[in-house]
Amino acid sequence: MEIVQYIQDKLYRNFKEVRLASLCLLKAGDRNMYLVFHFLYLVLKGQGNFI
């Protein structure tokens, strides 16, 4: 649960930066990391609708 809390505390406020990072990784050709960041972006975006 600490990881989830960290994500909420550190990344929720900056989910646009997470999205930007995912796009940069995709352009750099690192598809695996892109998928990780894109998943984080979708999770954070989804949480934003409920907060």
WONORFEN-V408447 format. One record per run of one state. SS is the DSSP state (@ for helix, = for strand, . for the rest). FROM is the first residue (numbers start at 1). TO is the last residue. If there is no record, write none. Layout:
ss:SS from:FROM to:TO
ss:SS from:FROM to:TO
This chain:
ss:. from:1 to:1
ss:@ from:2 to:27
ss:. from:28 to:30
ss:@ from:31 to:48
ss:. from:49 to:51
